[in-house]
Amino acid sequence: MNGSGECAGPADRPRRADARRNREALLDAAAAVFVSSGVQAPVRDIAAEAGVGVGTIYRHFPKRADLIIAVFRHQVEACAEAGPALLVNSPTPYAALGRWIDLFVDFLVTKHGLAAVLRSDNTGFEALHAYFLDRLVPVCTELLDAAAASGEIRSDVRALELMRGVGNLCVGADDPRYDARRMVGLLIAGLRKPR
């Protein structure tokens, strides 16, 4: 404590970092539960997945819509940040593109469940969709450009086309008779230049 009876600023920093980690763990847990059980899954299931109490979730996200929007934004950011890292750490730009598309598919499978809930607030949904495009189209463009420059794929595919195609292939991914990931894999394989 300082002379005024207030806590010093640096002591607050670890708590903020812990709170940020806890929030991210909650969002990861919520996304996993949404994929397996849908967006209407009980909050207690999310709390159990995250290893926290139900009250912790409500403290961070007072309404289910708050949690859904936060999961959507969190997944967009994770997908956006992964692109440049994959380019650096993958053996080839094409491999980076394939790994990023896998992450994008994971996001889309969750997003389809979220979309029905988010559409009820059309203005909010449009803003989130614009945010999604603003963050992810440039990342996909960078990956496509790198793979095309390396000669691994054709150069006439635009990011929005590819993302929309992948998105369309992911519709119905909750049907056990349909393997969306396999179909997306075939699409990505079709980008390769003939040898």
Secondary structure, 3 states (H helix, E strand, C coil): CCCCCCCCHHHHHHHHHHHHHHHHHHHHHHHHHHHHHCCCCCHHHHHHHHCCCHHHHHHHCCCHHHHHHHHHHHHHHHHHHHHHHHHHHCCCHHHHHHHHHHHHHHHHHHHHHHHHHHCCCHHHHHHHHHHHHHHHHHHHHHHHHHHHHCCCECCCCCHHHHHHHHHHHHCCCCCCCCCHHHHHHHHHHCCECCC
